[in-house]
Amino acid sequence: MAHTDITLIDNDGILVPSAGSVSVVSGDTVSFSTENGRAAFAFFSPDAISVLSPRPASPFPIEAGKKAELSFSSSAAGAYSAYFAYTSASVPKFPTDRSQQLRLEVDASIAPPFSGPSDTMGTGHGGR
C-alpha cells in the first residue's frame, strides 16, 4: 500500500498542492499539511468523500502544524477532486469528469489572474 504526502504551499494567500493528483487505490493513504504550519480546510467532491476513510467532513479541517491522513476505500473511477483554503467560507464547484485520480485543484474563483511571463503562480500545482 502506497502513501502520498501532499504539502499545501502558500502562494500569495492561495494554497497550491505539491502535486496535481493522487491515484485512488483501495488501501492507499494520503496526508495533507501546510508548508507554513497554518490551519487550513480541504473541500472534497461528493465522490471523493464517498471513497475516503474516515469519511471527511465538508469542509475537512487540517489542523495547524499537523498532517491530516485519510485512506481510500475503493479503486473505482469517480469524479474525485479537492480544493484547499485557509477559511471554510465557500464550497467550490467541483469538476464532474471521472477518473481514478483525486485531482488536487486551485480554486480559479479566488486565484489572481495570470499577469504574464513574470507571474510566479507557476503551473497551479506546486510550481513557483
Backbone as JSON Lines, residues from 0, in Angstrom:
{"i":0,"aa":"M","n":[0.83,-1.18,0.0],"ca":[0.0,0.0,0.0],"c":[0.88,1.25,0.0]}
{"i":1,"aa":"A","n":[0.53,2.17,-0.85],"ca":[1.32,3.39,-1.01],"c":[0.79,4.51,-0.13]}
{"i":2,"aa":"H","n":[1.69,5.42,0.21],"ca":[1.32,6.62,0.96],"c":[1.85,7.84,0.21]}
{"i":3,"aa":"T","n":[1.03,8.88,0.13],"ca":[1.43,10.12,-0.53],"c":[1.26,11.28,0.43]}
{"i":4,"aa":"D","n":[2.32,12.07,0.62],"ca":[2.26,13.3,1.41],"c":[2.04,14.47,0.46]}
{"i":5,"aa":"I","n":[1.0,15.26,0.71],"ca":[0.73,16.46,-0.07],"c":[0.96,17.66,0.83]}
{"i":6,"aa":"T","n":[1.83,18.55,0.38],"ca":[2.08,19.8,1.1],"c":[1.36,20.92,0.37]}
{"i":7,"aa":"L","n":[0.64,21.73,1.13],"ca":[-0.07,22.87,0.58],"c":[0.82,24.09,0.74]}
{"i":8,"aa":"I","n":[1.2,24.68,-0.38],"ca":[2.17,25.78,-0.41],"c":[1.41,27.09,-0.6]}
{"i":9,"aa":"D","n":[1.69,28.05,0.29],"ca":[1.04,29.35,0.21],"c":[1.68,30.18,-0.9]}
{"i":10,"aa":"N","n":[0.86,30.59,-1.87],"ca":[1.33,31.46,-2.95],"c":[0.42,32.68,-2.94]}
{"i":11,"aa":"D","n":[0.84,33.71,-2.19],"ca":[0.05,34.94,-2.05],"c":[-1.36,34.67,-1.56]}
{"i":12,"aa":"G","n":[-1.49,33.79,-0.56],"ca":[-2.78,33.51,0.04],"c":[-3.55,32.39,-0.62]}
{"i":13,"aa":"I","n":[-3.06,31.86,-1.74],"ca":[-3.69,30.73,-2.43],"c":[-2.92,29.47,-2.05]}
{"i":14,"aa":"L","n":[-3.63,28.44,-1.59],"ca":[-2.97,27.18,-1.25],"c":[-2.83,26.32,-2.5]}
{"i":15,"aa":"V","n":[-1.58,26.05,-2.86],"ca":[-1.26,25.28,-4.06],"c":[-0.72,23.92,-3.63]}
{"i":16,"aa":"P","n":[-1.38,22.81,-4.03],"ca":[-0.91,21.48,-3.66],"c":[0.43,21.14,-4.33]}
{"i":17,"aa":"S","n":[1.24,20.36,-3.63],"ca":[2.56,19.98,-4.13],"c":[2.5,18.97,-5.27]}
{"i":18,"aa":"A","n":[1.33,18.42,-5.55],"ca":[1.13,17.5,-6.68],"c":[-0.23,17.82,-7.3]}
{"i":19,"aa":"G","n":[-0.38,17.47,-8.57],"ca":[-1.62,17.74,-9.27],"c":[-2.71,16.72,-9.02]}
{"i":20,"aa":"S","n":[-2.31,15.51,-8.6],"ca":[-3.31,14.46,-8.35],"c":[-2.67,13.33,-7.55]}
{"i":21,"aa":"V","n":[-3.54,12.47,-7.04],"ca":[-3.13,11.28,-6.3],"c":[-3.97,10.13,-6.84]}
{"i":22,"aa":"S","n":[-3.35,8.99,-7.12],"ca":[-4.09,7.82,-7.59],"c":[-5.03,7.32,-6.5]}
{"i":23,"aa":"V","n":[-6.26,6.98,-6.9],"ca":[-7.25,6.43,-5.98],"c":[-7.13,4.92,-6.04]}
{"i":24,"aa":"V","n":[-6.5,4.33,-5.02],"ca":[-6.28,2.88,-4.94],"c":[-6.7,2.43,-3.54]}
{"i":25,"aa":"S","n":[-7.6,1.47,-3.49],"ca":[-8.09,0.97,-2.21],"c":[-6.93,0.56,-1.3]}
{"i":26,"aa":"G","n":[-6.94,1.09,-0.06],"ca":[-5.9,0.78,0.91],"c":[-4.77,1.79,0.95]}
{"i":27,"aa":"D","n":[-4.58,2.56,-0.12],"ca":[-3.54,3.6,-0.11],"c":[-3.96,4.76,0.78]}
{"i":28,"aa":"T","n":[-2.98,5.51,1.27],"ca":[-3.25,6.65,2.14],"c":[-2.67,7.92,1.55]}
{"i":29,"aa":"V","n":[-3.26,9.04,1.97],"ca":[-2.79,10.36,1.56],"c":[-2.87,11.27,2.77]}
{"i":30,"aa":"S","n":[-1.86,12.14,2.93],"ca":[-1.9,13.1,4.03],"c":[-1.74,14.51,3.46]}
{"i":31,"aa":"F","n":[-2.33,15.46,4.18],"ca":[-2.3,16.87,3.79],"c":[-1.77,17.7,4.94]}
{"i":32,"aa":"S","n":[-0.88,18.64,4.63],"ca":[-0.38,19.59,5.62],"c":[0.01,20.87,4.89]}
{"i":33,"aa":"T","n":[0.14,21.93,5.65],"ca":[0.55,23.2,5.05],"c":[2.03,23.42,5.27]}
{"i":34,"aa":"E","n":[2.69,23.99,4.28],"ca":[4.12,24.25,4.35],"c":[4.44,25.22,5.5]}
{"i":35,"aa":"N","n":[3.55,26.19,5.74],"ca":[3.81,27.21,6.75],"c":[3.24,26.85,8.13]}
{"i":36,"aa":"G","n":[2.61,25.68,8.27],"ca":[2.1,25.23,9.56],"c":[0.76,25.82,9.97]}
{"i":37,"aa":"R","n":[0.15,26.64,9.1],"ca":[-1.15,27.23,9.41],"c":[-2.26,26.2,9.23]}
{"i":38,"aa":"A","n":[-3.35,26.42,9.94],"ca":[-4.54,25.59,9.75],"c":[-5.16,25.9,8.39]}
{"i":39,"aa":"A","n":[-5.84,24.93,7.81],"ca":[-6.48,25.11,6.5],"c":[-7.68,24.17,6.42]}
{"i":40,"aa":"F","n":[-8.37,24.23,5.29],"ca":[-9.52,23.37,5.05],"c":[-9.39,22.72,3.68]}
{"i":41,"aa":"A","n":[-9.84,21.46,3.59],"ca":[-9.95,20.77,2.31],"c":[-11.43,20.62,2.0]}
{"i":42,"aa":"F","n":[-11.77,20.89,0.75],"ca":[-13.14,20.72,0.26],"c":[-13.1,19.55,-0.73]}
{"i":43,"aa":"F","n":[-13.66,18.42,-0.34],"ca":[-13.67,17.24,-1.2],"c":[-14.98,17.14,-1.96]}
{"i":44,"aa":"S","n":[-14.9,16.69,-3.21],"ca":[-16.11,16.46,-4.0],"c":[-16.93,15.33,-3.35]}
{"i":45,"aa":"P","n":[-18.23,15.27,-3.63],"ca":[-19.05,14.18,-3.06],"c":[-18.5,12.79,-3.38]}
{"i":46,"aa":"D","n":[-18.03,12.57,-4.61],"ca":[-17.45,11.26,-4.95],"c":[-16.21,10.97,-4.11]}
{"i":47,"aa":"A","n":[-15.36,11.99,-3.91],"ca":[-14.15,11.79,-3.1],"c":[-14.53,11.44,-1.66]}
{"i":48,"aa":"I","n":[-15.5,12.15,-1.11],"ca":[-15.94,11.85,0.27],"c":[-16.38,10.4,0.38]}
{"i":49,"aa":"S","n":[-17.02,9.88,-0.65],"ca":[-17.54,8.51,-0.6],"c":[-16.46,7.43,-0.58]}
{"i":50,"aa":"V","n":[-15.23,7.74,-1.01],"ca":[-14.16,6.73,-1.02],"c":[-13.04,7.03,-0.03]}
{"i":51,"aa":"L","n":[-13.21,8.06,0.8],"ca":[-12.19,8.39,1.8],"c":[-12.61,7.88,3.17]}
{"i":52,"aa":"S","n":[-11.61,7.44,3.93],"ca":[-11.86,6.93,5.27],"c":[-10.79,7.46,6.22]}
{"i":53,"aa":"P","n":[-11.13,7.92,7.42],"ca":[-12.51,8.09,7.85],"c":[-13.21,9.13,6.97]}
{"i":54,"aa":"R","n":[-14.52,8.98,6.85],"ca":[-15.31,9.86,5.97],"c":[-15.12,11.31,6.41]}
{"i":55,"aa":"P","n":[-14.54,12.16,5.53],"ca":[-14.25,13.53,5.93],"c":[-15.49,14.42,5.96]}
{"i":56,"aa":"A","n":[-15.47,15.37,6.88],"ca":[-16.49,16.41,6.91],"c":[-16.25,17.32,5.71]}
{"i":57,"aa":"S","n":[-17.22,18.16,5.42],"ca":[-17.02,19.13,4.35],"c":[-17.41,20.5,4.85]}
{"i":58,"aa":"P","n":[-16.45,21.39,5.05],"ca":[-15.03,21.23,4.74],"c":[-14.31,20.4,5.8]}
{"i":59,"aa":"F","n":[-13.19,19.84,5.4],"ca":[-12.37,18.99,6.25],"c":[-11.24,19.81,6.84]}
{"i":60,"aa":"P","n":[-11.16,19.94,8.18],"ca":[-10.1,20.77,8.77],"c":[-8.74,20.08,8.75]}
{"i":61,"aa":"I","n":[-7.73,20.86,8.42],"ca":[-6.33,20.43,8.53],"c":[-5.75,21.27,9.66]}
{"i":62,"aa":"E","n":[-5.46,20.63,10.78],"ca":[-5.02,21.36,11.97],"c":[-3.65,21.99,11.77]}
{"i":63,"aa":"A","n":[-3.44,23.12,12.43],"ca":[-2.17,23.84,12.37],"c":[-1.03,22.93,12.83]}
{"i":64,"aa":"G","n":[0.02,22.86,12.02],"ca":[1.22,22.11,12.38],"c":[1.07,20.6,12.33]}
{"i":65,"aa":"K","n":[-0.04,20.09,11.81],"ca":[-0.27,18.64,11.78],"c":[-0.57,18.17,10.37]}
{"i":66,"aa":"K","n":[-0.47,16.84,10.19],"ca":[-0.86,16.21,8.93],"c":[-2.22,15.57,9.14]}
{"i":67,"aa":"A","n":[-3.1,15.76,8.16],"ca":[-4.4,15.09,8.16],"c":[-4.28,13.9,7.21]}
{"i":68,"aa":"E","n":[-4.5,12.7,7.71],"ca":[-4.32,11.5,6.9],"c":[-5.65,10.8,6.66]}
{"i":69,"aa":"L","n":[-5.85,10.39,5.42],"ca":[-7.04,9.66,5.01],"c":[-6.62,8.47,4.17]}
{"i":70,"aa":"S","n":[-7.49,7.47,4.08],"ca":[-7.21,6.32,3.21],"c":[-8.34,6.16,2.21]}
{"i":71,"aa":"F","n":[-8.02,5.48,1.11],"ca":[-9.0,5.21,0.07],"c":[-9.65,3.85,0.33]}
{"i":72,"aa":"S","n":[-10.98,3.78,0.2],"ca":[-11.7,2.53,0.44],"c":[-12.15,1.87,-0.87]}
{"i":73,"aa":"S","n":[-11.78,2.46,-2.01],"ca":[-12.19,1.93,-3.3],"c":[-11.14,2.29,-4.36]}
{"i":74,"aa":"S","n":[-11.13,1.53,-5.44],"ca":[-10.28,1.84,-6.6],"c":[-11.13,2.19,-7.82]}
{"i":75,"aa":"A","n":[-12.43,2.29,-7.65],"ca":[-13.34,2.58,-8.76],"c":[-13.16,4.02,-9.25]}
{"i":76,"aa":"A","n":[-13.45,4.25,-10.52],"ca":[-13.38,5.6,-11.08],"c":[-14.51,6.45,-10.52]}
{"i":77,"aa":"G","n":[-14.24,7.75,-10.39],"ca":[-15.25,8.68,-9.9],"c":[-14.84,10.1,-10.22]}
{"i":78,"aa":"A","n":[-15.7,11.05,-9.88],"ca":[-15.4,12.48,-10.07],"c":[-14.73,12.98,-8.79]}
{"i":79,"aa":"Y","n":[-13.45,12.63,-8.63],"ca":[-12.71,12.89,-7.41],"c":[-11.92,14.2,-7.54]}
{"i":80,"aa":"S","n":[-12.16,15.13,-6.63],"ca":[-11.36,16.35,-6.62],"c":[-11.38,16.97,-5.24]}
{"i":81,"aa":"A","n":[-10.42,17.86,-5.01],"ca":[-10.33,18.57,-3.74],"c":[-9.76,19.96,-3.99]}
{"i":82,"aa":"Y","n":[-10.27,20.92,-3.24],"ca":[-9.77,22.29,-3.22],"c":[-9.33,22.59,-1.8]}
{"i":83,"aa":"F","n":[-8.47,23.59,-1.64],"ca":[-7.92,23.92,-0.33],"c":[-7.98,25.42,-0.09]}
{"i":84,"aa":"A","n":[-8.24,25.8,1.16],"ca":[-8.32,27.22,1.51],"c":[-8.02,27.39,3.0]}
{"i":85,"aa":"Y","n":[-7.7,28.62,3.37],"ca":[-7.49,28.93,4.79],"c":[-8.8,29.09,5.55]}
{"i":86,"aa":"T","n":[-9.9,29.38,4.86],"ca":[-11.19,29.55,5.53],"c":[-12.19,28.56,4.97]}
{"i":87,"aa":"S","n":[-13.24,28.35,5.73],"ca":[-14.28,27.41,5.3],"c":[-15.47,28.15,4.7]}
{"i":88,"aa":"A","n":[-15.24,29.35,4.21],"ca":[-16.31,30.25,3.79],"c":[-17.16,29.76,2.62]}
{"i":89,"aa":"S","n":[-16.55,29.18,1.6],"ca":[-17.36,28.82,0.43],"c":[-16.96,27.47,-0.15]}
{"i":90,"aa":"V","n":[-17.96,26.77,-0.66],"ca":[-17.73,25.48,-1.3],"c":[-17.54,25.71,-2.79]}
{"i":91,"aa":"P","n":[-16.41,25.24,-3.35],"ca":[-16.17,25.44,-4.79],"c":[-17.05,24.54,-5.64]}
{"i":92,"aa":"K","n":[-17.12,24.85,-6.91],"ca":[-17.81,23.98,-7.87],"c":[-16.83,22.9,-8.3]}
{"i":93,"aa":"F","n":[-17.24,21.64,-8.18],"ca":[-16.35,20.52,-8.48],"c":[-16.49,20.06,-9.92]}
{"i":94,"aa":"P","n":[-15.37,19.66,-10.55],"ca":[-15.43,19.07,-11.89],"c":[-16.21,17.76,-11.85]}
{"i":95,"aa":"T","n":[-16.77,17.36,-12.96],"ca":[-17.58,16.13,-12.99],"c":[-16.96,15.01,-13.81]}
{"i":96,"aa":"D","n":[-15.8,15.25,-14.42],"ca":[-15.18,14.17,-15.2],"c":[-14.67,13.08,-14.27]}
{"i":97,"aa":"R","n":[-14.79,11.83,-14.71],"ca":[-14.46,10.67,-13.88],"c":[-13.09,10.1,-14.24]}
{"i":98,"aa":"S","n":[-12.36,9.67,-13.2],"ca":[-11.07,9.03,-13.39],"c":[-10.73,8.27,-12.11]}
{"i":99,"aa":"Q","n":[-9.55,7.67,-12.08],"ca":[-9.06,7.02,-10.87],"c":[-8.01,7.9,-10.19]}
{"i":100,"aa":"Q","n":[-8.15,9.22,-10.37],"ca":[-7.24,10.19,-9.76],"c":[-8.04,11.14,-8.89]}
{"i":101,"aa":"L","n":[-7.51,11.45,-7.7],"ca":[-8.04,12.54,-6.88],"c":[-7.33,13.78,-7.36]}
{"i":102,"aa":"R","n":[-8.04,14.64,-8.09],"ca":[-7.45,15.86,-8.64],"c":[-7.36,16.9,-7.53]}
{"i":103,"aa":"L","n":[-6.17,17.47,-7.37],"ca":[-5.92,18.47,-6.34],"c":[-5.91,19.82,-7.03]}
{"i":104,"aa":"E","n":[-6.93,20.61,-6.78],"ca":[-7.23,21.8,-7.56],"c":[-6.84,23.1,-6.87]}
{"i":105,"aa":"V","n":[-6.69,24.14,-7.68],"ca":[-6.58,25.51,-7.21],"c":[-7.89,26.17,-7.64]}
{"i":106,"aa":"D","n":[-8.62,26.74,-6.69],"ca":[-9.92,27.35,-6.98],"c":[-9.73,28.59,-7.83]}
{"i":107,"aa":"A","n":[-10.12,28.53,-9.1],"ca":[-9.93,29.63,-10.03],"c":[-10.71,30.88,-9.62]}
{"i":108,"aa":"S","n":[-11.76,30.71,-8.81],"ca":[-12.54,31.89,-8.4],"c":[-11.8,32.76,-7.41]}
{"i":109,"aa":"I","n":[-10.79,32.2,-6.73],"ca":[-10.02,33.01,-5.79],"c":[-8.6,33.27,-6.26]}
{"i":110,"aa":"A","n":[-8.17,32.56,-7.29],"ca":[-6.81,32.73,-7.8],"c":[-6.72,34.05,-8.58]}
{"i":111,"aa":"P","n":[-5.62,34.77,-8.43],"ca":[-5.47,36.01,-9.2],"c":[-5.3,35.7,-10.67]}
{"i":112,"aa":"P","n":[-5.65,36.62,-11.55],"ca":[-5.47,36.38,-12.99],"c":[-3.99,36.28,-13.34]}
{"i":113,"aa":"F","n":[-3.7,35.51,-14.37],"ca":[-2.33,35.39,-14.86],"c":[-1.91,36.72,-15.45]}
{"i":114,"aa":"S","n":[-0.77,37.22,-15.0],"ca":[-0.37,38.56,-15.41],"c":[0.76,38.58,-16.44]}
{"i":115,"aa":"G","n":[1.18,37.43,-16.9],"ca":[2.2,37.41,-17.94],"c":[3.44,36.63,-17.53]}
{"i":116,"aa":"P","n":[4.51,36.73,-18.32],"ca":[5.71,35.92,-18.13],"c":[6.38,36.08,-16.76]}
{"i":117,"aa":"S","n":[6.18,37.21,-16.1],"ca":[6.84,37.41,-14.8],"c":[5.99,36.88,-13.66]}
{"i":118,"aa":"D","n":[4.81,36.32,-13.95],"ca":[3.92,35.8,-12.93],"c":[4.58,34.6,-12.25]}
{"i":119,"aa":"T","n":[4.57,34.57,-10.91],"ca":[5.21,33.48,-10.17],"c":[4.22,32.42,-9.73]}
{"i":120,"aa":"M","n":[2.98,32.47,-10.17],"ca":[1.99,31.5,-9.75],"c":[2.36,30.09,-10.22]}
{"i":121,"aa":"G","n":[3.09,29.95,-11.29],"ca":[3.55,28.65,-11.76],"c":[2.44,27.87,-12.43]}
{"i":122,"aa":"T","n":[2.48,26.56,-12.3],"ca":[1.57,25.68,-13.01],"c":[0.24,25.51,-12.3]}
{"i":123,"aa":"G","n":[0.16,25.97,-11.09],"ca":[-1.07,25.74,-10.31],"c":[-0.97,24.51,-9.45]}
{"i":124,"aa":"H","n":[0.11,23.77,-9.56],"ca":[0.29,22.57,-8.75],"c":[1.71,22.55,-8.18]}
{"i":125,"aa":"G","n":[1.97,23.47,-7.29],"ca":[3.27,23.49,-6.62],"c":[4.36,24.21,-7.38]}
{"i":126,"aa":"G","n":[4.07,24.68,-8.58],"ca":[5.09,25.4,-9.35],"c":[5.34,26.77,-8.75]}
{"i":127,"aa":"R","n":[6.55,27.22,-8.82],"ca":[6.88,28.55,-8.3],"c":[7.55,29.34,-9.37]}
